[in-house]
């Protein structure tokens, strides 16, 4: 059954990223991951055609998808909108 995200798990993932992506720029594992993603040419979500005005609808529709039901971590619509916002061009 899905569980909520704990700070301990986030710290564990950050530590794994720090080790795995040690050569990338950034102070945290998540910053290093962002640098790696940009170097691979992955475009921000808004450059892929999803406008900020569509984030709420996309998040709401995602909650019922089969991939979300299989996710081991429960994410709320608010979490999904935040993830989309962090994946947008303004964050790069």
C-alpha positions as CSV (number, residue, x, y, z in Angstrom):
1,X,0.0,0.0,0.0
2,X,1.2,3.5,-0.8
3,X,2.7,5.6,1.9
4,X,3.4,9.3,2.3
5,X,6.9,10.7,1.7
6,X,9.1,10.8,4.8
7,X,12.0,13.2,5.3
8,X,14.2,10.2,6.0
9,X,13.5,8.7,2.6
10,X,14.2,12.1,0.9
11,X,17.5,12.3,2.7
12,X,18.3,8.7,1.6
13,X,17.6,9.5,-2.0
14,X,19.6,12.8,-1.8
15,X,22.6,10.8,-0.5
16,X,22.3,8.2,-3.3
17,X,22.2,11.0,-5.9
18,X,25.2,12.7,-4.3
19,X,27.3,9.5,-4.7
20,X,25.9,8.6,-8.1
21,X,26.2,12.0,-9.7
22,X,29.3,13.3,-7.9
23,X,30.8,14.9,-11.0
24,X,27.7,17.1,-11.7
25,X,27.4,20.7,-10.5
26,X,25.2,21.4,-7.5
27,X,25.4,21.2,-3.7
28,X,22.6,18.6,-3.2
29,X,21.9,15.4,-4.9
30,X,18.7,16.9,-6.4
31,X,20.6,19.9,-7.8
32,X,23.1,17.4,-9.4
33,X,20.2,15.4,-10.9
34,X,18.8,18.6,-12.4
35,X,22.2,19.4,-13.9
36,X,22.5,15.9,-15.3
37,X,19.0,16.1,-16.8
38,X,19.8,19.5,-18.5
39,X,23.0,18.0,-19.9
40,X,21.0,15.2,-21.4
41,X,18.9,17.7,-23.3
42,X,15.6,16.9,-21.5
43,X,13.4,19.9,-22.1
44,X,11.3,21.5,-19.4
45,X,7.6,20.4,-19.2
46,X,6.3,23.7,-20.6
47,X,8.5,23.4,-23.7
48,X,6.9,20.0,-24.3
49,X,3.5,21.7,-24.6
50,X,2.0,21.7,-21.1
51,X,1.2,25.3,-20.1
52,X,1.1,26.3,-16.4
53,X,-2.6,27.0,-16.8
54,X,-3.0,23.2,-17.5
55,X,-1.1,22.0,-14.4
56,X,-4.2,21.6,-12.1
57,X,-6.1,19.7,-14.7
58,X,-3.2,17.4,-15.6
59,X,-2.5,16.7,-11.9
60,X,-6.2,15.9,-11.3
61,X,-6.4,13.6,-14.2
62,X,-3.1,11.9,-13.3
63,X,-4.5,10.8,-9.9
64,X,-6.7,8.2,-11.5
65,X,-4.1,6.8,-13.9
66,X,-2.9,3.2,-13.6
67,X,0.7,4.4,-13.2
68,X,-0.3,6.5,-10.1
69,X,-2.1,3.5,-8.6
70,X,1.1,1.5,-8.8
71,X,3.2,4.3,-7.2
72,X,4.6,3.2,-3.8
73,X,4.3,6.8,-2.6
74,X,0.9,8.6,-2.3
75,X,1.0,12.0,-4.0
76,X,-1.8,14.5,-3.7
77,X,-3.0,16.8,-6.5
78,X,-1.1,19.6,-4.8
79,X,2.1,17.5,-4.8
80,X,1.7,16.8,-8.5
81,X,1.2,20.5,-9.4
82,X,4.3,21.4,-7.4
83,X,6.3,18.7,-9.3
84,X,5.0,20.1,-12.6
85,X,5.9,23.7,-11.6
86,X,9.4,22.5,-10.6
87,X,9.7,20.8,-14.0
88,X,8.8,24.0,-15.9
89,X,11.1,26.3,-17.8
90,X,11.2,28.9,-15.0
91,X,13.1,26.4,-12.9
92,X,15.9,26.0,-15.4
